[in-house]
């Protein structure tokens, strides 16, 4: 029997029908074999980093999987593509962006996968919803909680804009 692994994902969209795309992504994550969505944060609208021009809708998803990290990454990359993600240039506007933020208390550096996410501690657009879901979750390298990371992160423009209606339970 496979062991269930707990993880947090950051989801964001700044093109098209952002809320609908995020809802579709959560639905697909929950329907993906060997995976189950546990909780969703509220939705937050955030200013884009880099060259993007449209504001993002972001949320954090708490979930479990029996997949190994690389297989899970392959599945979410396929999901991004199916939801319209184009990886042809750096920092583009995008219909869907899914990042693995934390995978239990593990540090993973394999091929194209680095967990915890290398910029997790600097990004309010994932720290605010992560702290909403689990303020005491610990960064396995920095050894500080989501709340502590949130208070140390650089300022950014972010505002709560509700929830995804009709989705799995929220915090």
N, C-alpha and C positions, 0 to 999 in steps of 0.2 A: 504494500500500500504506500502511496506517495504522501509525503508530508506537505501540509499547507504552509506557504510562506506569506508573511504579511509585507505589504509594500504601499508606498504612496506615489501617485502619479500627479504631475502637473499637466493640465490640459488648457490650451489656449486657441483662440480663433480671432482673426481680425479681417476676414474677407467674407462676403456673402451674408447669409443668414446665420450669424454667429451663434445665437442661442440654439437654433435648430440643429446646427452642426455639432455643437457640444452635446446636446441631448442624444443625437444619433451615436456619437462616440461612446457615451456612457452606456447606452443600450447595447452596442456591439461588444463592449468590454464585459458586460454582465452576461451576454449570451455566448461569449467565447468559451470553448471547451476548456476544462481544468482551471477555470477562473470564476471568481464571484466578487462583485462590487459590494462593499460593506456600507460605506457612508460617503456622502458628498458634502463638500463645503458649500457655502453660499457662492454666488457669482460675484466677481469683481471686475470692474472696468479699469484698465490700466493703459497708461501712455506707452507707446512702442519704444523699444530699444533699437539702436542701430538705424538702418535706412528705412525701416517700415514707416508707413504714413498713417495708417488707420489704428485707432485705439483697439485694444484687445478685450475680449471677455475671457476671464480665467477662472478656474476652480481647481481644487485638489480632490482627488479620489483616493479613498482608503480601500484597498482590495486585498484579496488573497488569491494565490495560485499554487498549483502543484508543478508548474513548469519550472525549468531552470532559467536563470536570468537571460542567457543568450537566446533561447527559444522564445521567451516572452518578448524580448526586444524585436526579434524578427516578426513576430505577429503584430506588434503595435506599429512597426514601420510599414507593413502591408496595409494595416488599417488606415494610417495617415494617407497613404497613396490612394486608397479607395475613396477616402473622403476629400480628395482633391489637392493634397499636398504636393507642391512642386519644389524639389530640392536643387534646382538648376543654378541658383546663385545664393551667396551668403546674405543673411538677414532679410529675406524677402517677406512681404506680406504673405499670410498663409491662411488657408481655410482651416487647417488643423495642425496643431503641434502637440505632441505627447512626449513628456520627459519622465523618465524614472527618477524620482527624487531620492527615495530611500528604499532599501531592500533589507528589512529587518534591521539588525545592527551590523550588517556586513559592509566591508570595503571591497569593491570589485573593480578590477582594472584588466579587462580582457577585450582584445580586439577593438571594437568600436563602442564598448560599453564601459562607462566610468560611473560608479555609484559609491557614495552619494554624488548627486549631480555637482559638478565642480563649482558652479556659481550659486548653488542653493542659498548659502548664507548671505548673499548680496542682493537677492531679488525679492522685493516686497510682494510682487505679484504671485509668488508661491508661498512666501513666509506668512503672510496674513491669513490665507485660507488654511495652511498647514497648522498654524497656531490655533485657529478656530476649531479644527478637528481634534488635535491632540497637542495641547500646549507644552506638555512635558516630554514629548518624543525627543530623543537625543540624537545629535549628529555624531556618528561613530568615529570621526576623525577629530573634530573640534571639542567634543565632549561637553557641549552646551545644548540646552533645550531649544525647541522651536521658539518659545517666548524670548529667550535670551538672544537668539539670532535675530529675531524681529526687532528688538530694541537696539541692536548694533548695526543694522543694515543701513546703507545710504538712503536718503529720502527719495521718494518717487511719488508721482501722482497716481492715486488709487482710490476707488470708491465702491462701496457695496451697491449692487443693483438687483438684489433679489435672489431667487433660487431657480433651479430647473424643476418645473412643475411636472408631476406625474412620474418622476424617476424614483430610484430606490431611496431608502431612508436617508435623511440628512442629519448632521450633528445637532 
